[in-house]
Amino acid sequence: MGLFGLTPDKKVAPTQSESGAVYDVTSAEFEERVLKASMQVPVLVDFWAPWCGPCKQLMPVLEAEVEAARTEVLLAKVNIDDNPDLAQALRIQSVPTVMAFFQGQPVTGFTGVRPASEIKNLIAQLVKLSRSAKPDAVDIPTLLKQAADAMAIGEERFAQEAYIQILQQDPNHIEAYNGMVRALISAGAIEHAEHYIAQAPEGITKNPNFAQAKTAYELAVKAKEQAKTLPALLKRLEKTPDDYQARFDLAQAQFASGQKAEAIDNLLELIRRDRAWNEEAARKELLRFFEALGFADPLAVEGRKKLSRLLFS
C-alpha cells in the first residue's frame, strides 16, 4: 500500500529538467519525491491532464519560474489521467490545480491559469518561507553563480568552497554535486573526484543528471594519454584535412588537454563534412562533451545551438 492507503501505480520513467528542479511524479513516488523532498525545499505540485487546454498554458510558466529559482523550489507534475487515485486522495476537482508543500504539509495552492507575475510572487513567498525556517541557510542561487564565475576564470578552489557550502545545506543538490566533481577535475584532483563519484549519496546517484559528473570523470581519466597525441594529430590533419578519424581523435585530445572550444569546433566541422561518418560518432561524442561540461556551461549552450543549426539546416 502507498500514500493515503493507495495501491501504487506501476512506475513509469520520469522526465526531468536539466537542473532536476522539474520532474514527473506518480502515485507511487509522491511520498518520496514530494512530501519527503518538501522537508528540504518547497515543492509545487501541478495536477494536469493531456486534454486540458489551460494546463498547457500554465505549465510552461510554472516551469520557467521554478527553473529561475535555481532549485530553491521544486515542481512535481502529476498527470491525473495516469494517477486518478492520487487526484482523488487530494480531492483535486479540476485541472490545472497547483498545490505547494513545505515540510510535508500543504501550505497554499490555486486552480486555473495565473499570470507569470503572480506565480513569480508565489515562488518568492515560498523561498522566503523556506529561508525563514532555516535562518542559517545559504543563498544557493548566489553561490552557484559565484562558483560558475570562479570556474570561468580558473579559480577552482573558490568554486569548491561554494559547492561545499551548498552541499552542507543540501547533500542531494545535484547541480552543486556535479559542479564539485568538475571543479576537482579542473584542479587536477582526479582521485578526489573519483571519491565523490564512488561515495555519492543515494539522492544523487538516483538523479539522472548524475551522468554528467560520471562523463566528466571518464573523459578526465583518458586525458593524460590523449593529450600526448595532440602535436602529432595537428600535423596529420594539416596534411590531410579530410582525414575524419584524425579530426575526431584531435577533438578528443583537445578536450582532454583543456582546449574545449577547439574540440567542440572540430567535431562540429566533422559533422558539417559528413554527419553520418562512423555511425554519427562525432555527434555522439559532442553530446558527451556537453554532458561533461554541464548543460548550462556557456560553451555547451553555444555548441548546442551550432549543432542544431547544422542538423536542421
N, C-alpha and C positions, 0 to 999 in steps of 0.2 A: 504493500500500500504506500502511496506517496503523500504529498502535501494535502491537508484537509481531508484525508481519508480517500484520496483519489487513487485509482489504478493508473500508474504511469503510462503515458503513451509510448509507443515504440520510438526510440530516439532517431532523429534524422541528423545528417551532417549539418552543423550550423554554418551560416555565413557570418563573417566578421570583418569589421573595417580594419584598415592598416594599423590604426592606433590601438585597436582592441576595445575601444570605448562603445562601439555599436555592434550588437550581435543579436541573433535569433535565439529564442528560448522556447522550450516545450514544457508541458506539464511536469515531466519527469525532472527537468533541470531547474524549475522555478525556485525551489528552496535553496539550492546551492548558488545559482547564478544571480538571484535577485535578493532573497532575504538575507542570506549569509554575506553576499557581496555588499549589501547596504549597511553592514556593520562598519565598513571602512569608508565608503563614499555613498552619497545619494544615488539611487537608481531610478530613472524614469522607465516606466513600462508602457509601451504603446500597443494597445489592443487594436488590431486592424483585420481587414478581410480583403481578399483579392478583388471582390466585386464592388468594393466601396470606393466611389469616386473621391469623396472628401479625404479619405485615408491617403490617397495618392498625392493629394495637395499638401497634407500635413507632414507626412513622413520625411520628405527632403529637408523641410525647415527644421524639424527636430534633429535630424542627423547633423546638419550643418552647425547648429548652435551647440550641440553636445561635443562635436569634434573641436569646436573653437574653445571649449572649456578645458581641453587638454587633460582628460581623464579625471578631473575633479568631480565630474558627474558622468554616469554611465547611462546607456539607452538599451533596454532589452525589448525586442519586438516579438509580440505574440500573435500568431495567426489564429483567430478564433475558430476558423473552419477546421483546422487541424487539431485544435486543443479546446473543444467545446466544454469539457469537464472543468478546466481551469476558469474559463469565462463564466461558467455557471457558479462556481465556488466563490468567485469575487463579485458576483452579481453585476456583470457587465451587460447592460441593457441595450446599448447602441455603440456603433463604431463611427469614427475613431473615439476611443476613450483613453486618456493618459492618466496613470497613477504614479505618484512619486513615493518611494520608500526610503526610509533612513533608519538605521539601527533596528532593522527588522520590522518596522511598522509603517503603514501608510501615513503620509503627512499632508498631502494635498493632491489635487487632481483636477481634471476638466474633461469635458466632452466637446466634440466638434472641432472645427478648424479655428486656429487662433493665429494672429499676425506674428511675424518674426520678432517684433519688438516686445510683445507680451511674453513669448517663450524665452527670449533673452533675459527678461526681468525675472521670470520664474527660476531660471537656472542660476542667475546671480544670487537670488534669495536662498537657494539650496546650498550653494557654495558657502555663503555666509553662515548658514545654519551648521554646516559641516565643520567649518573652521572654528566656530564658537564652541562646539562640542569638544574640540581638541585645541585648546589655546596655544599650545606649543607647536602646532603644526607648521611645517614649512610651506612656502609658496611654490608648489610643484611646477606650474607653468613657467614661472620666472627662472627657477633653477634649470629647467630643461633648456630654455633659451640660452642661459648663460653657459651651460655645458656645450651646446651646439656651437656657440660663438667661440668658445675656448678651443674646441676641436678644429675649427676652421683656421685658427692661427697657430696650431701645433702645441697648445697648452694642455696636454693630456692630463697632467696632474690636477689642474684646476677642475677639468671635466670630471675626473674620477671622484673628487671631493663632493661635487654637486650631486652626482649619481648616488653616492653613498648616503647623503642626507635624505634623498628621496626614498631609497630602499630601506632605510631605518624606519621611516614612517609607513611605507607600504612595500613589504618584501615581494609582493607579486606585481609590482609595476613593470610591465613588460617593456615599455619604451626606455625606462631607466636601466633595466637589466641588460637589454641588448646594447644600449649605449655604453654601459660599463665594460662589456666584453670588447666592443670596438675600441674604446679608449685604451684598454690594456694591450690590445694587438698593435695599435698605432704606436704605443710606447715601447714596443718590443718585448713586452712581458707575456710571451706566448703560453708559458707554463701556467701562469696565474690565470690567464683567460681559459685555459683548459680546465682548471679547477672550477671556475664559475660555470662552465658548461656541464661538467660532471656532477656538481653539487647543487644544481638549480632546484629550488623548491617545487613541489608538485603544481602549485598555482602557475608557475612559469612554464614548466615542461608541457602542461596541457594546453597552453596557449599556442595556436598555430603560428603566431608571429615569432615564436622562439626559433623557428627555422632560420630567421635572418642571422641570429648570432652564430648558429651552427655553421652556416655557409661562410660567414666571415672567418670563422676559425679554420675551417677546412682549406680555404684559399690561403690563409696565412701560413699554414703548415707547409704548403708547397712552395712558399715564396722564395726561400733561400736558394734552392736549386734552380728554380725558374729564372730568377734574377741573373744568374751567372750566364745564361744563354743570350741575354739582351744584345750585346755588341754583335755577335755572330748573326743573329736574326735580322738586325737592322741592315747589315751588309748584304745579306741574302735577298732581302726584299728590295733593296736599291737596284740590284742586278735584274731581278725578276718580279716586277710589281704584280704580275698575275699569279704568283705562287700563293694560292689561297691558304695552304697549310702553314706557310711561313708567316703570313699575316695573322692567322689565328694564334699561332704559338707566340708571336710577338706581342699580341694583345694580352695574353696571359702573363708573359714575362713583365710587361709594363705595369700591369695591375699589381703584380707581386712586388715590384720594386717601388711602388708608390706613385707611378705615373698614371693615375686613374683616368684622367681626362683623355690622355693619348690612347689608352687602352680602349675606352668606350668608342672613340672616333675610329679606331682601326676596325673594330667589329661592325660598326655602322657602315663603314666603307665596304667591308666584305659582304654585308647584306645587300648593299646597293649594287654590287657587281654580280652577285649570284646568291639570292636569299635561300635557295634550296640546297646549296652545297652541303655535302656530308650530313644529310637529313636535318637541315636547318641548325647545324651546330653553333653557328655564330649567334643566332637569335637566342638559343637556349643558354649559351654562356653569358650573353649580355644580361639576361634576366637574373642569372646568378650574381653578376656584378652588382646589379641594382639591389638585390636582396642583401648582399654583404654590406653595401653602403648604408642601407636603410632607405626605405622608400621616400622619406621626407628630405633626404640629402639633396642639396641643390644640383649636384652632378646627376643624380638618379632622376630627379624631376625633369631636367632639361633633356637627358638622354631618352627618357620615355617619350617625350614629345617628338624628338627626332625620329625615334623608332616608329611611332605611329604614322608620321608623315611618309616614311619610306614604305611601310606595309600597306597603306591605304591610298597611296598616290596613284 
